[in-house]
């Protein structure tokens, strides 16, 4: 199964973590610098790794691949970005609600697969204060999105690779 270039690029950063306290992870900050479309020492929103940066991470990866992102630090900004998909696809941008389905808070990442109990396996930034693949309940999904100008993929859980997971879903994305 061939994966989109942006998912392959995102995999290169798995394992980068925040530095607790007032210091920032230089490696993480270099990646987030791309979130506004330029690697110019500035990023969108606040300038540290001790904040919600999942959307900045998705923006950065897309921009590195030449795909215009929302250039917004808000996860839910991706809920109307690009093309809507009718289900999950490998590499799709997935938007989740956080705290409340009606509220302003969210989380965003890339679909990396599924686990044996039916969770969405998401490669994301700020998942447990690092970049990693985590399981998410499909009940938290607000939308699956695909970049404009890219041919839509086949969708559905059956199209996704099966990834190892203990079934514990993410609860720390802020």
Beta strands, then each sheet from edge to edge (+ up, - down):
strand 1: 83-85
strand 2: 93-97
strand 3: 106-114
strand 4: 120-124
strand 5: 132-136
strand 6: 141-146
sheet 1: 1+ 6- 2+ 3- 4+ 5-
end
